[in-house]
C-alpha cells in the first residue's frame, strides 16, 4: 500500500500539541483592521483549539502529525 499523503494546506494551518490537541490561529486579523477595535484585535491574537466536530477531519488530513 502506498504512503498516505498529508494535505499541505492543513499542515500549514494546524499544529498538533504534545497532548494531542489541535491548535489553530483565529480568523479576521489579516486585513480591514482599521474598523475593528483594539480590544477585538487583541483577543484575536494567539492560538485556540479546533472544535471537537472538526478535529476528526483535521486529523484525517494530517495522518503523520
Secondary structure, DSSP 4 states (H G I P E B T S, - for coil): -PPPPP-HHHHHHEEE-TTS-EEEEPSS-SS--TTS-HHHHHHTSSEEEPPHHHHHHHHHH-TT-
